């Protein structure tokens, strides 16, 4: 198996709340905590969105209303799994 360079960042945090709470914060509330400097679109970042379903999209919304796709939602099994993959579009 080829090595990923640089190596992936893997972190774990334990919280003492029911699983649905951090899942909601990470997914439904991503637009509230995602840093505005972490964007790839041309417009300033207004929000980040994860569509809550397998086959949905993970994208940014610019202040001008533009949308820039980040990833596809490959798996959606609340409150434990939200899986995204690199979005390749032609």
N, C-alpha and C positions, 0 to 999 in steps of 0.2 A: 504494500500500500504506500502511495507517495506521501511524503510529509508536507504539511501545510506550512508555508512560510509567509509571514511570521506565524508562530503557533497561535491557535485560537485562545481567546480569553475565556476561562471557565471559572465562575465564581458561584458560591452558594451562600445563602443567608437563611437563617432559621428565624421565623417569627411565630409568636404565640397567638395567632388568630385563626379563625376558620379558613380553609383553603379558598373559598369564594371571594374573600376580601382582597388578598393580594392579586388574585387573578383579575378582578375588576380594575384595580388600580393600574396594573400593567397593560391591560388590553383596552377596556372601555374608556379609561381616563388617561390614556397615553398623551393626549393633547394638552393635558394639564401639567405634565412634568417633563416632557421631552424638551431638551435644550434647543432654543431657536437657532443656535449656531450649527447644529447638526442637521444639515439639509443638503440636498443636491440640486434642487430647482433654482431657477434664476431669481425668482421673487423672494422677498423676505418671508420667513415661515410664519404662518398664522396658526396652523395646527397639524397634528399627526393623527392618522385614522387607521384603525384596523377593522375591516369588515368582519363581523362575528360569525363566520361560517367557513367550512372547508370550501375552497374554491374562491374565496373572497380576496380582496386586495389589501395591502398594507401600503399606505401612501401619505404624502405630505400635501397640504393645501397651502398655497401661497396667499399673501395678503391681497393679491390681485385676482384671486379666485382660481388660479391655475392649479392643476394637480400634477404631481410627479410620482410615478409608481416606484416603490421601493422593493416590495416582495409580493409573492403570492402566498396566501394562507393555505398551507398544505394539509394542516390538521387542526381541528377545533373540537375539543372535548372538555368543556368547562366542568369543574373548576381546576383541572389539573394540566391540561395540554393546550398550548397554542403554538403551532409549528409553522415557521415561515421558510421559504426558499427563495433563492435569487430569481427575480422576474426577468425572463427573456421574452421580449416581444419583437416582432419584425415590423 
